[in-house]
Amino acid sequence: MLERLKNLVQNRKAGAEHTEQHRRVFAGGEGDATASEQDLIERARQGDPTAFGELIKRHYNMCVKRAASFIRNPTDAEDEVQNACWKAFERLAQFRGDGSFSAWLSRIVENQCLMRIREDRRARFLYLDDSTDANVRAELIAQVPGPEDELGDQQVESLLQREISHIPPLLRNVMMLSDVERLPMPDVAARLGLSVPAAKSRLGRARVELRERLRKYCGRRGFSTLTHKTRYGRLAYTRSA
């Protein structure tokens, strides 16, 4: 049930003192709507999250459309847009201004979607030639996790449940409905008596809260420290009667 939440874990280099800033990245500040894009970029480079939030707001629909051209599932596409926005915020110093901000952001979205597609398509295939022994048959029984992975899954699920329980209910409720129960965002908003934009905003803040809480458990490999698995293919050879 919590598998989707595990995929949201990311290795964030920012310290705990930036938690409140992270919560406000998607929310533009007063007066930002009339600011020039260059002014917003300069303020965002100086660490102003509300300025970056206004930049994202202006290009968010473009990002969602671009992600949807790679990923068919609308919810998954929007998840990757949010992940891409976080990466853009963390890498804003790399934006040199040689091209437009929208083009730079679009490339990050594309790369994030391609990474998601590669992960989803990652699979192992077994090709068997016809055996010269007619009495020998190969059967692929299953592809199963090892004992270490099963223990790791239990520990990660326990960790997620504990950290989610510490998130304020105002944010936790929308995360549980969207990321655990997998309800569409309009249903989440209706269930909580919110507008869809308000529900999306709370979901974004909840995910930031969870990532920040989980950051201290991530090693050098980032979120893969918690989600890496080694799969063992089980192949059985049997003799026909």
TIFI-534946 format. One record per atom (N, C-alpha, C): x, y, z; residue number from 1; residue in one letter; atom name. Coordinates in steps of 0.2 Angstrom, whole numbers, plus 2048, in hexadecimal, padded with zeros to 3 digits. Example, Ala and Ser with C-alpha at 12.3 -4.5 7.8 and 13.67 -1.06 7.14 Angstrom:
REM TIFI-534946
<<842 7E4 827> 1 a N>
<<83E 7EA 827> 1 a CA>
<<842 7F0 827> 1 a C>
<<840 7F5 823> 2 s N>
<<844 7FB 824> 2 s CA>
<<840 800 827> 2 s C>
END
This chain:
REM TIFI-534946
<<804 7FA 800> 1 m N>
<<800 800 800> 1 m CA>
<<804 806 800> 1 m C>
<<80A 806 803> 2 l N>
<<80E 80C 804> 2 l CA>
<<814 80C 7FE> 2 l C>
<<813 807 7F9> 3 e N>
<<819 807 7F4> 3 e CA>
<<81A 80D 7F1> 3 e C>
<<814 811 7EF> 4 r N>
<<815 817 7EB> 4 r CA>
<<818 81C 7EF> 4 r C>
<<817 81C 7F6> 5 l N>
<<81A 821 7FA> 5 l CA>
<<822 820 7FA> 5 l C>
<<824 81A 7F9> 6 k N>
<<82B 819 7FA> 6 k CA>
<<82F 81C 7F4> 6 k C>
<<82B 81D 7EE> 7 n N>
<<82E 820 7E8> 7 n CA>
<<82F 827 7E9> 7 n C>
<<82C 82A 7EE> 8 l N>
<<82C 831 7EF> 8 l CA>
<<832 833 7F3> 8 l C>
<<836 82E 7F6> 9 v N>
<<83B 830 7FA> 9 v CA>
<<841 833 7F5> 9 v C>
<<844 838 7F7> 10 q N>
<<84A 83B 7F3> 10 q CA>
<<84F 83D 7F8> 10 q C>
<<855 83D 7F6> 11 n N>
<<85B 840 7FA> 11 n CA>
<<85B 847 7F9> 11 n C>
<<859 84B 7FE> 12 r N>
<<859 852 7FE> 12 r CA>
<<85F 854 802> 12 r C>
<<864 859 7FF> 13 k N>
<<86A 85B 802> 13 k CA>
<<868 861 807> 13 k C>
<<863 864 806> 14 a N>
<<861 86A 80B> 14 a CA>
<<860 867 812> 14 a C>
<<862 86B 817> 15 g N>
<<862 86A 81E> 15 g CA>
<<85B 86B 821> 15 g C>
<<85A 869 827> 16 a N>
<<854 869 82A> 16 a CA>
<<851 870 82B> 16 a C>
<<856 875 82B> 17 e N>
<<854 87C 82B> 17 e CA>
<<850 87F 826> 17 e C>
<<850 87B 820> 18 h N>
<<84D 87D 81A> 18 h CA>
<<846 87A 819> 18 h C>
<<844 876 81E> 19 t N>
<<83D 873 81D> 19 t CA>
<<838 877 81C> 19 t C>
<<837 87D 81F> 20 e N>
<<832 882 81E> 20 e CA>
<<832 885 817> 20 e C>
<<838 886 815> 21 q N>
<<839 888 80E> 21 q CA>
<<836 883 809> 21 q C>
<<838 87D 80A> 22 h N>
<<836 878 805> 22 h CA>
<<82E 877 805> 22 h C>
<<82B 879 80A> 23 r N>
<<824 878 80A> 23 r CA>
<<821 87E 806> 23 r C>
<<824 883 805> 24 r N>
<<821 889 802> 24 r CA>
<<824 88A 7FA> 24 r C>
<<827 885 7F8> 25 v N>
<<82A 885 7F1> 25 v CA>
<<824 886 7EC> 25 v C>
<<81F 883 7ED> 26 f N>
<<81A 883 7E8> 26 f CA>
<<815 888 7E9> 26 f C>
<<816 88C 7EE> 27 a N>
<<811 892 7EF> 27 a CA>
<<814 899 7EE> 27 a C>
<<812 89C 7E9> 28 g N>
<<815 8A3 7E7> 28 g CA>
<<813 8A8 7EC> 28 g C>
<<817 8AD 7ED> 29 g N>
<<816 8B2 7F2> 29 g CA>
<<812 8B8 7EF> 29 g C>
<<810 8BC 7F4> 30 e N>
<<80C 8C2 7F2> 30 e CA>
<<810 8C6 7ED> 30 e C>
<<80D 8C9 7E8> 31 g N>
<<811 8CD 7E3> 31 g CA>
<<815 8C9 7DE> 31 g C>
<<816 8C3 7DF> 32 d N>
<<81A 8BF 7DA> 32 d CA>
<<816 8BE 7D3> 32 d C>
<<810 8BF 7D3> 33 a N>
<<80C 8BE 7CD> 33 a CA>
<<80E 8C3 7C8> 33 a C>
<<810 8C9 7CA> 34 t N>
<<812 8CE 7C5> 34 t CA>
<<819 8CF 7C4> 34 t C>
<<81D 8CB 7C8> 35 a N>
<<825 8CC 7C7> 35 a CA>
<<827 8C9 7C0> 35 a C>
<<82C 8CB 7BE> 36 s N>
<<82F 8C8 7B7> 36 s CA>
<<832 8C2 7B9> 36 s C>
<<833 8BE 7B4> 37 e N>
<<836 8B7 7B4> 37 e CA>
<<83D 8B7 7B7> 37 e C>
<<841 8BC 7B4> 38 q N>
<<848 8BD 7B6> 38 q CA>
<<848 8BF 7BD> 38 q C>
<<844 8C3 7BF> 39 d N>
<<844 8C5 7C6> 39 d CA>
<<843 8BF 7CB> 39 d C>
<<83E 8BB 7C9> 40 l N>
<<83C 8B5 7CD> 40 l CA>
<<842 8B0 7CD> 40 l C>
<<845 8AF 7C7> 41 i N>
<<84B 8AB 7C7> 41 i CA>
<<851 8AD 7CB> 41 i C>
<<852 8B4 7CB> 42 e N>
<<858 8B6 7D0> 42 e CA>
<<856 8B5 7D7> 42 e C>
<<850 8B7 7D9> 43 r N>
<<84E 8B6 7E0> 43 r CA>
<<84E 8AE 7E2> 43 r C>
<<84C 8AA 7DD> 44 a N>
<<84C 8A3 7DF> 44 a CA>
<<853 8A0 7E0> 44 a C>
<<858 8A3 7DC> 45 r N>
<<85F 8A1 7DC> 45 r CA>
<<861 8A3 7E3> 45 r C>
<<85F 8A8 7E6> 46 q N>
<<861 8AB 7EC> 46 q CA>
<<85D 8A7 7F2> 46 q C>
<<859 8A2 7F0> 47 g N>
<<856 89E 7F5> 47 g CA>
<<84F 8A0 7F7> 47 g C>
<<84C 8A4 7F3> 48 d N>
<<845 8A6 7F4> 48 d CA>
<<840 8A0 7F2> 48 d C>
<<83D 89C 7F6> 49 p N>
<<839 897 7F3> 49 p CA>
<<832 899 7F0> 49 p C>
<<830 89F 7F3> 50 t N>
<<829 8A2 7F0> 50 t CA>
<<82A 8A4 7E9> 50 t C>
<<830 8A7 7E7> 51 a N>
<<832 8A9 7E0> 51 a CA>
<<832 8A3 7DC> 51 a C>
<<835 89D 7DE> 52 f N>
<<835 897 7DA> 52 f CA>
<<82E 894 7D9> 52 f C>
<<82A 895 7DF> 53 g N>
<<823 893 7DE> 53 g CA>
<<81F 896 7D9> 53 g C>
<<821 89D 7D8> 54 e N>
<<81D 8A0 7D3> 54 e CA>
<<820 89E 7CC> 54 e C>
<<826 89D 7CB> 55 l N>
<<829 89A 7C5> 55 l CA>
<<825 894 7C3> 55 l C>
<<825 88F 7C8> 56 i N>
<<822 889 7C7> 56 i CA>
<<81A 889 7C5> 56 i C>
<<817 88E 7C8> 57 k N>
<<810 88F 7C7> 57 k CA>
<<80F 891 7C0> 57 k C>
<<813 895 7BD> 58 r N>
<<813 898 7B6> 58 r CA>
<<814 893 7B1> 58 r C>
<<818 88E 7B3> 59 h N>
<<81A 889 7AE> 59 h CA>
<<817 882 7B0> 59 h C>
<<813 881 7B5> 60 y N>
<<811 87B 7B7> 60 y CA>
<<80D 877 7B2> 60 y C>
<<808 87A 7AF> 61 n N>
<<804 877 7AA> 61 n CA>
<<808 874 7A4> 61 n C>
<<80D 878 7A2> 62 m N>
<<811 876 79D> 62 m CA>
<<815 870 79F> 62 m C>
<<817 86F 7A5> 63 c N>
<<81B 86A 7A8> 63 c CA>
<<816 863 7A8> 63 c C>
<<810 864 7AA> 64 v N>
<<80C 85F 7AA> 64 v CA>
<<80A 85C 7A3> 64 v C>
<<809 860 79F> 65 k N>
<<808 85E 798> 65 k CA>
<<80E 85A 795> 65 k C>
<<814 85D 796> 66 r N>
<<81A 85A 794> 66 r CA>
<<81B 853 797> 66 r C>
<<819 852 79E> 67 a N>
<<81A 84C 7A1> 67 a CA>
<<815 847 79E> 67 a C>
<<80F 849 79D> 68 a N>
<<809 845 79B> 68 a CA>
<<80B 842 794> 68 a C>
<<80F 846 790> 69 s N>
<<811 843 78A> 69 s CA>
<<816 83D 78A> 69 s C>
<<819 83C 790> 70 f N>
<<81D 836 792> 70 f CA>
<<81A 831 796> 70 f C>
<<816 833 79B> 71 i N>
<<813 82F 79F> 71 i CA>
<<80B 82F 79F> 71 i C>
<<808 82A 79D> 72 r N>
<<801 82A 79C> 72 r CA>
<<7FD 82B 7A2> 72 r C>
<<7FF 828 7A8> 73 n N>
<<7FB 829 7AE> 73 n CA>
<<7FB 830 7B1> 73 n C>
<<7F6 834 7B1> 74 p N>
<<7F6 83B 7B3> 74 p CA>
<<7F9 83C 7BA> 74 p C>
<<7F8 838 7BF> 75 t N>
<<7FA 838 7C5> 75 t CA>
<<802 837 7C5> 75 t C>
<<804 832 7C2> 76 d N>
<<80B 831 7C2> 76 d CA>
<<80F 837 7BE> 76 d C>
<<80C 839 7B9> 77 a N>
<<80F 83F 7B5> 77 a CA>
<<810 845 7BA> 77 a C>
<<80B 846 7BE> 78 e N>
<<80B 84C 7C2> 78 e CA>
<<810 84B 7C8> 78 e C>
<<810 845 7CA> 79 d N>
<<815 843 7CF> 79 d CA>
<<81C 845 7CD> 79 d C>
<<81E 843 7C6> 80 e N>
<<824 844 7C4> 80 e CA>
<<826 84C 7C2> 80 e C>
<<820 84F 7C1> 81 v N>
<<821 856 7C0> 81 v CA>
<<823 85A 7C7> 81 v C>
<<820 857 7CC> 82 q N>
<<822 85A 7D3> 82 q CA>
<<829 858 7D5> 82 q C>
<<82B 852 7D3> 83 n N>
<<832 850 7D4> 83 n CA>
<<837 854 7D0> 83 n C>
<<835 855 7CA> 84 a N>
<<839 859 7C6> 84 a CA>
<<83A 861 7C8> 84 a C>
<<834 863 7CB> 85 c N>
<<834 86A 7CE> 85 c CA>
<<839 86A 7D4> 85 c C>
<<839 865 7D8> 86 w N>
<<83E 865 7DD> 86 w CA>
<<845 865 7DB> 86 w C>
<<846 861 7D6> 87 k N>
<<84D 861 7D3> 87 k CA>
<<84F 867 7D0> 87 k C>
<<84A 86B 7CD> 88 a N>
<<84C 871 7CA> 88 a CA>
<<84D 876 7CF> 88 a C>
<<84A 876 7D5> 89 f N>
<<84B 87B 7DB> 89 f CA>
<<852 879 7DD> 89 f C>
<<854 873 7DE> 90 e N>
<<85A 871 7E1> 90 e CA>
<<860 873 7DC> 90 e C>
<<85F 873 7D6> 91 r N>
<<864 874 7D0> 91 r CA>
<<863 87B 7CD> 91 r C>
<<860 880 7D0> 92 l N>
<<85F 886 7CD> 92 l CA>
<<865 88A 7CB> 92 l C>
<<86A 888 7CF> 93 a N>
<<871 88C 7CE> 93 a CA>
<<874 889 7C7> 93 a C>
<<871 884 7C5> 94 q N>
<<874 881 7BE> 94 q CA>
<<871 885 7B8> 94 q C>
<<86B 888 7B9> 95 f N>
<<868 88C 7B4> 95 f CA>
<<86C 892 7B2> 95 f C>
<<86F 892 7AC> 96 r N>
<<873 897 7AA> 96 r CA>
<<870 89D 7A6> 96 r C>
<<86A 89C 7A4> 97 g N>
<<866 8A1 7A1> 97 g CA>
<<867 8A1 799> 97 g C>
<<86B 89C 797> 98 d N>
<<86C 89C 790> 98 d CA>
<<866 89B 78C> 98 d C>
<<861 897 78E> 99 g N>
<<85B 896 78B> 99 g CA>
<<855 898 790> 99 g C>
<<84F 897 78E> 100 s N>
<<84A 899 793> 100 s CA>
<<849 894 799> 100 s C>
<<846 897 79E> 101 f N>
<<845 893 7A4> 101 f CA>
<<840 88D 7A3> 101 f C>
<<83B 88F 79E> 102 s N>
<<836 889 79D> 102 s CA>
<<83A 884 799> 102 s C>
<<83E 885 795> 103 a N>
<<842 880 791> 103 a CA>
<<846 87C 796> 103 a C>
<<84A 87F 79A> 104 w N>
<<84E 87C 79F> 104 w CA>
<<84A 877 7A4> 104 w C>
<<844 87A 7A6> 105 l N>
<<840 876 7AB> 105 l CA>
<<83D 870 7A7> 105 l C>
<<83B 871 7A1> 106 s N>
<<838 86C 79D> 106 s CA>
<<83D 866 79C> 106 s C>
<<843 867 79B> 107 r N>
<<848 862 79A> 107 r CA>
<<849 85E 7A1> 107 r C>
<<848 861 7A6> 108 i N>
<<849 85E 7AD> 108 i CA>
<<842 859 7AD> 108 i C>
<<83D 85C 7AB> 109 v N>
<<837 858 7AC> 109 v CA>
<<837 852 7A7> 109 v C>
<<83A 853 7A1> 110 e N>
<<83B 84D 79C> 110 e CA>
<<840 848 79F> 110 e C>
<<845 84A 7A2> 111 n N>
<<84A 845 7A5> 111 n CA>
<<847 841 7AB> 111 n C>
<<843 845 7AF> 112 q N>
<<840 842 7B4> 112 q CA>
<<83B 83C 7B2> 112 q C>
<<837 83E 7AD> 113 c N>
<<832 839 7AA> 113 c CA>
<<836 833 7A7> 113 c C>
<<83B 834 7A3> 114 l N>
<<83F 82F 7A0> 114 l CA>
<<842 82A 7A6> 114 l C>
<<844 82D 7AB> 115 m N>
<<847 829 7B1> 115 m CA>
<<841 825 7B4> 115 m C>
<<83B 827 7B4> 116 r N>
<<835 824 7B7> 116 r CA>
<<834 81E 7B2> 116 r C>
<<834 81F 7AB> 117 i N>
<<832 81A 7A6> 117 i CA>
<<837 815 7A7> 117 i C>
<<83E 816 7A7> 118 r N>
<<843 811 7A8> 118 r CA>
<<842 80D 7AE> 118 r C>
<<840 810 7B3> 119 e N>
<<83F 80C 7B9> 119 e CA>
<<839 807 7B9> 119 e C>
<<834 80A 7B5> 120 d N>
<<82E 806 7B4> 120 d CA>
<<82F 800 7B0> 120 d C>
<<834 801 7AB> 121 r N>
<<835 7FC 7A6> 121 r CA>
<<83A 7F7 7A8> 121 r C>
<<83E 7F9 7AD> 122 r N>
<<843 7F4 7AF> 122 r CA>
<<841 7ED 7B1> 122 r C>
<<843 7E9 7AD> 123 a N>
<<840 7E2 7AE> 123 a CA>
<<846 7DD 7AC> 123 a C>
<<845 7D7 7AE> 124 r N>
<<84A 7D2 7AC> 124 r CA>
<<846 7CD 7A8> 124 r C>
<<849 7CB 7A2> 125 f N>
<<846 7C6 79D> 125 f CA>
<<84A 7C0 79D> 125 f C>
<<847 7BA 79C> 126 l N>
<<84B 7B4 79C> 126 l CA>
<<849 7B1 795> 126 l C>
<<84E 7B0 791> 127 y N>
<<84E 7AD 78B> 127 y CA>
<<850 7A5 78B> 127 y C>
<<84C 7A1 789> 128 l N>
<<84E 79A 789> 128 l CA>
<<84E 797 782> 128 l C>
<<853 794 781> 129 d N>
<<854 790 77A> 129 d CA>
<<850 789 77B> 129 d C>
<<84E 787 776> 130 d N>
<<84B 780 776> 130 d CA>
<<850 77B 779> 130 d C>
<<84E 777 77D> 131 s N>
<<853 772 780> 131 s CA>
<<854 76C 77C> 131 s C>
<<85A 76A 77C> 132 t N>
<<85B 764 778> 132 t CA>
<<859 75E 77B> 132 t C>
<<857 75E 782> 133 d N>
<<854 759 786> 133 d CA>
<<84D 75A 786> 133 d C>
<<849 756 783> 134 a N>
<<842 757 783> 134 a CA>
<<83F 756 78A> 134 a C>
<<842 753 78E> 135 n N>
<<83F 751 795> 135 n CA>
<<841 757 79A> 135 n C>
<<844 75C 798> 136 v N>
<<846 762 79C> 136 v CA>
<<842 768 79B> 136 v C>
<<83F 76B 7A0> 137 r N>
<<83A 771 79F> 137 r CA>
<<83C 776 7A4> 137 r C>
<<83D 77C 7A2> 138 a N>
<<83F 781 7A6> 138 a CA>
<<839 785 7A8> 138 a C>
<<838 787 7AE> 139 e N>
<<832 78B 7B0> 139 e CA>
<<834 791 7B4> 139 e C>
<<832 797 7B2> 140 l N>
<<833 79D 7B6> 140 l CA>
<<82E 79D 7BC> 140 l C>
<<830 79B 7C2> 141 i N>
<<82B 79B 7C7> 141 i CA>
<<829 7A2 7CA> 141 i C>
<<82E 7A6 7CB> 142 a N>
<<82C 7AD 7CD> 142 a CA>
<<832 7B1 7CE> 142 a C>
<<831 7B7 7CE> 143 q N>
<<837 7BC 7D0> 143 q CA>
<<835 7BF 7D6> 143 q C>
<<839 7BD 7DB> 144 v N>
<<837 7BE 7E2> 144 v CA>
<<83D 7C2 7E6> 144 v C>
<<83B 7C6 7EB> 145 p N>
<<83F 7CA 7EF> 145 p CA>
<<843 7C5 7F3> 145 p C>
<<849 7C7 7F5> 146 g N>
<<84D 7C3 7FA> 146 g CA>
<<84B 7C5 801> 146 g C>
<<84E 7C1 805> 147 p N>
<<84C 7C2 80D> 147 p CA>
<<84E 7C9 80F> 147 p C>
<<854 7CC 80C> 148 e N>
<<856 7D2 80E> 148 e CA>
<<851 7D8 80C> 148 e C>
<<84E 7D7 806> 149 d N>
<<84A 7DB 803> 149 d CA>
<<843 7DB 807> 149 d C>
<<841 7D5 809> 150 e N>
<<83B 7D5 80D> 150 e CA>
<<83B 7D8 813> 150 e C>
<<841 7D8 817> 151 l N>
<<842 7DB 81D> 151 l CA>
<<843 7E2 81C> 151 l C>
<<846 7E4 816> 152 g N>
<<847 7EC 815> 152 g CA>
<<840 7EF 814> 152 g C>
<<83B 7EB 810> 153 d N>
<<835 7EE 80F> 153 d CA>
<<831 7EF 815> 153 d C>
<<831 7EA 81A> 154 q N>
<<82E 7EB 820> 154 q CA>
<<831 7F1 824> 154 q C>
<<837 7F2 824> 155 q N>
<<83A 7F8 827> 155 q CA>
<<838 7FE 824> 155 q C>
<<838 7FF 81E> 156 v N>
<<837 805 81A> 156 v CA>
<<82F 806 81B> 156 v C>
<<82B 801 81B> 157 e N>
<<824 803 81C> 157 e CA>
<<823 805 823> 157 e C>
<<826 802 828> 158 s N>
<<825 804 82F> 158 s CA>
<<828 80C 830> 158 s C>
<<82D 80D 82C> 159 l N>
<<830 814 82C> 159 l CA>
<<82B 819 829> 159 l C>
<<828 817 824> 160 l N>
<<824 81C 820> 160 l CA>
<<81D 81D 825> 160 l C>
<<81B 818 828> 161 q N>
<<815 818 82C> 161 q CA>
<<816 81D 832> 161 q C>
<<81C 81C 835> 162 r N>
<<81E 820 83B> 162 r CA>
<<81F 827 839> 162 r C>
<<822 829 833> 163 e N>
<<824 830 831> 163 e CA>
<<81D 833 82F> 163 e C>
<<819 82F 82B> 164 i N>
<<813 832 829> 164 i CA>
<<80E 834 82E> 164 i C>
<<80E 830 834> 165 s N>
<<80A 831 83A> 165 s CA>
<<80C 838 83D> 165 s C>
<<812 83A 83C> 166 h N>
<<815 840 83F> 166 h CA>
<<813 846 83B> 166 h C>
<<811 845 835> 167 i N>
<<80F 84B 830> 167 i CA>
<<808 84E 833> 167 i C>
<<808 855 833> 168 p N>
<<801 858 835> 168 p CA>
<<7FB 855 832> 168 p C>
<<7F6 854 835> 169 p N>
<<7F0 851 832> 169 p CA>
<<7EE 855 82C> 169 p C>
<<7EE 85B 82C> 170 l N>
<<7EC 85F 826> 170 l CA>
<<7F0 85D 820> 170 l C>
<<7F6 85B 820> 171 l N>
<<7FA 859 81A> 171 l CA>
<<7F9 851 81A> 171 l C>
<<7F9 84E 81F> 172 r N>
<<7F9 847 81F> 172 r CA>
<<7F3 844 81B> 172 r C>
<<7ED 847 81D> 173 n N>
<<7E7 844 81A> 173 n CA>
<<7E7 844 812> 173 n C>
<<7E9 849 80F> 174 v N>
<<7E9 84A 808> 174 v CA>
<<7EE 845 805> 174 v C>
<<7F4 844 809> 175 m N>
<<7F9 83F 806> 175 m CA>
<<7F6 838 807> 175 m C>
<<7F3 836 80C> 176 m N>
<<7F0 82F 80D> 176 m CA>
<<7EB 82E 807> 176 m C>
<<7E7 833 806> 177 l N>
<<7E1 832 801> 177 l CA>
<<7E5 831 7FA> 177 l C>
<<7EA 835 7F8> 178 s N>
<<7EC 836 7F2> 178 s CA>
<<7F2 830 7F0> 178 s C>
<<7F7 830 7F5> 179 d N>
<<7FC 82B 7F4> 179 d CA>
<<7FB 824 7F7> 179 d C>
<<7F7 823 7FB> 180 v N>
<<7F6 81D 7FE> 180 v CA>
<<7F0 819 7FB> 180 v C>
<<7EA 81D 7FC> 181 e N>
<<7E4 81A 7F9> 181 e CA>
<<7E3 81B 7F2> 181 e C>
<<7E8 81F 7EF> 182 r N>
<<7E8 820 7E7> 182 r CA>
<<7E2 824 7E5> 182 r C>
<<7DF 828 7E8> 183 l N>
<<7D9 82B 7E6> 183 l CA>
<<7DB 831 7E1> 183 l C>
<<7D7 832 7DC> 184 p N>
<<7D8 838 7D7> 184 p CA>
<<7D8 83E 7DB> 184 p C>
<<7DB 843 7D9> 185 m N>
<<7DC 84A 7DD> 185 m CA>
<<7D5 84D 7DE> 185 m C>
<<7D0 84D 7D9> 186 p N>
<<7CA 850 7DA> 186 p CA>
<<7C6 84C 7DF> 186 p C>
<<7C7 846 7E0> 187 d N>
<<7C3 842 7E5> 187 d CA>
<<7C6 844 7EC> 187 d C>
<<7CD 845 7EC> 188 v N>
<<7D0 846 7F2> 188 v CA>
<<7CE 84D 7F5> 188 v C>
<<7CE 852 7F0> 189 a N>
<<7CB 859 7F2> 189 a CA>
<<7C4 858 7F4> 189 a C>
<<7C0 855 7F1> 190 a N>
<<7B9 854 7F3> 190 a CA>
<<7B8 851 7FA> 190 a C>
<<7BC 84C 7FB> 191 r N>
<<7BC 848 802> 191 r CA>
<<7BE 84D 807> 191 r C>
<<7C2 852 806> 192 l N>
<<7C5 856 80B> 192 l CA>
<<7C2 85D 80B> 192 l C>
<<7BD 85E 806> 193 g N>
<<7BA 864 806> 193 g CA>
<<7BE 86A 804> 193 g C>
<<7C3 868 7FF> 194 l N>
<<7C8 86D 7FD> 194 l CA>
<<7C7 86E 7F5> 194 l C>
<<7CA 874 7F3> 195 s N>
<<7CA 874 7EC> 195 s CA>
<<7D0 870 7E9> 195 s C>
<<7D0 86E 7E3> 196 v N>
<<7D6 86A 7E0> 196 v CA>
<<7DC 86D 7E1> 196 v C>
<<7DD 874 7DF> 197 p N>
<<7E4 877 7E0> 197 p CA>
<<7E6 877 7E8> 197 p C>
<<7E1 878 7EC> 198 a N>
<<7E3 878 7F3> 198 a CA>
<<7E5 871 7F5> 198 a C>
<<7E2 86B 7F3> 199 a N>
<<7E4 865 7F4> 199 a CA>
<<7EB 863 7F2> 199 a C>
<<7EC 865 7EB> 200 k N>
<<7F3 864 7E8> 200 k CA>
<<7F8 868 7EC> 200 k C>
<<7F7 86E 7EF> 201 s N>
<<7FB 871 7F3> 201 s CA>
<<7FD 86E 7F9> 201 s C>
<<7F8 86B 7FD> 202 r N>
<<7F9 867 803> 202 r CA>
<<7FD 861 801> 202 r C>
<<7FB 85E 7FC> 203 l N>
<<7FF 858 7FA> 203 l CA>
<<806 859 7F9> 203 l C>
<<808 85E 7F5> 204 g N>
<<80F 860 7F4> 204 g CA>
<<812 862 7FB> 204 g C>
<<80F 865 7FF> 205 r N>
<<812 867 806> 205 r CA>
<<813 860 80A> 205 r C>
<<80E 85C 809> 206 a N>
<<80F 855 80D> 206 a CA>
<<815 851 80B> 206 a C>
<<816 851 804> 207 r N>
<<81B 84D 801> 207 r CA>
<<822 850 803> 207 r C>
<<822 857 803> 208 v N>
<<828 85A 806> 208 v CA>
<<82A 858 80D> 208 v C>
<<825 859 811> 209 e N>
<<825 857 818> 209 e CA>
<<828 850 819> 209 e C>
<<825 84B 815> 210 l N>
<<827 844 815> 210 l CA>
<<82E 843 813> 210 l C>
<<830 846 80D> 211 r N>
<<837 846 80B> 211 r CA>
<<83C 848 810> 211 r C>
<<83A 84E 813> 212 e N>
<<83F 851 818> 212 e CA>
<<840 84D 81E> 212 e C>
<<83A 849 820> 213 r N>
<<83B 845 826> 213 r CA>
<<83F 83F 824> 213 r C>
<<83E 83C 81E> 214 l N>
<<842 836 81B> 214 l CA>
<<849 838 819> 214 l C>
<<84B 83E 818> 215 r N>
<<851 840 816> 215 r CA>
<<857 83D 81A> 215 r C>
<<856 83D 821> 216 k N>
<<85B 83B 825> 216 k CA>
<<85D 834 825> 216 k C>
<<858 830 822> 217 y N>
<<859 829 821> 217 y CA>
<<85D 827 81B> 217 y C>
<<85E 82C 816> 218 c N>
<<860 82A 810> 218 c CA>
<<868 82B 810> 218 c C>
<<86B 826 80D> 219 g N>
<<873 826 80C> 219 g CA>
<<875 82A 806> 219 g C>
<<87B 828 804> 220 r N>
<<87E 82B 7FE> 220 r CA>
<<879 82A 7F7> 220 r C>
<<876 824 7F7> 221 r N>
<<872 823 7F1> 221 r CA>
<<86B 826 7F1> 221 r C>
<<86A 82A 7F6> 222 g N>
<<863 82E 7F6> 222 g CA>
<<85E 829 7F8> 222 g C>
<<858 82A 7F5> 223 f N>
<<852 827 7F6> 223 f CA>
<<853 81F 7F5> 223 f C>
<<857 81E 7F0> 224 s N>
<<859 816 7EE> 224 s CA>
<<85B 813 7F4> 224 s C>
<<85E 816 7F9> 225 t N>
<<860 813 7FF> 225 t CA>
<<85A 80F 802> 225 t C>
<<854 812 802> 226 l N>
<<84E 80F 805> 226 l CA>
<<84B 80A 800> 226 l C>
<<84B 80B 7FA> 227 t N>
<<847 808 7F5> 227 t CA>
<<84B 802 7F1> 227 t C>
<<851 802 7F1> 228 h N>
<<855 7FD 7ED> 228 h CA>
<<853 7F6 7EF> 228 h C>
<<853 7F2 7EA> 229 k N>
<<851 7EB 7EB> 229 k CA>
<<855 7E7 7E6> 229 k C>
<<857 7E1 7E9> 230 t N>
<<85A 7DC 7E4> 230 t CA>
<<855 7D6 7E3> 230 t C>
<<853 7D5 7DD> 231 r N>
<<84E 7D0 7DB> 231 r CA>
<<852 7CA 7D9> 231 r C>
<<84F 7C4 7DB> 232 y N>
<<852 7BE 7DA> 232 y CA>
<<84D 7BA 7D5> 232 y C>
<<84F 7B8 7CF> 233 g N>
<<84B 7B4 7CB> 233 g CA>
<<84C 7AD 7CD> 233 g C>
<<846 7AA 7CE> 234 r N>
<<846 7A3 7D0> 234 r CA>
<<844 79F 7CA> 234 r C>
<<849 79A 7C7> 235 l N>
<<848 796 7C1> 235 l CA>
<<848 78F 7C3> 235 l C>
<<843 78B 7C2> 236 a N>
<<843 784 7C4> 236 a CA>
<<843 780 7BD> 236 a C>
<<847 77B 7BE> 237 y N>
<<848 776 7B8> 237 y CA>
<<845 770 7BA> 237 y C>
<<840 76D 7B6> 238 t N>
<<83C 767 7B8> 238 t CA>
<<83D 762 7B2> 238 t C>
<<83C 75C 7B4> 239 r N>
<<83C 757 7AF> 239 r CA>
<<834 755 7AD> 239 r C>
<<833 755 7A7> 240 s N>
<<82C 752 7A5> 240 s CA>
<<82B 74B 7A7> 240 s C>
<<825 749 7A9> 241 a N>
<<824 742 7AA> 241 a CA>
<<824 73E 7A4> 241 a C>
END
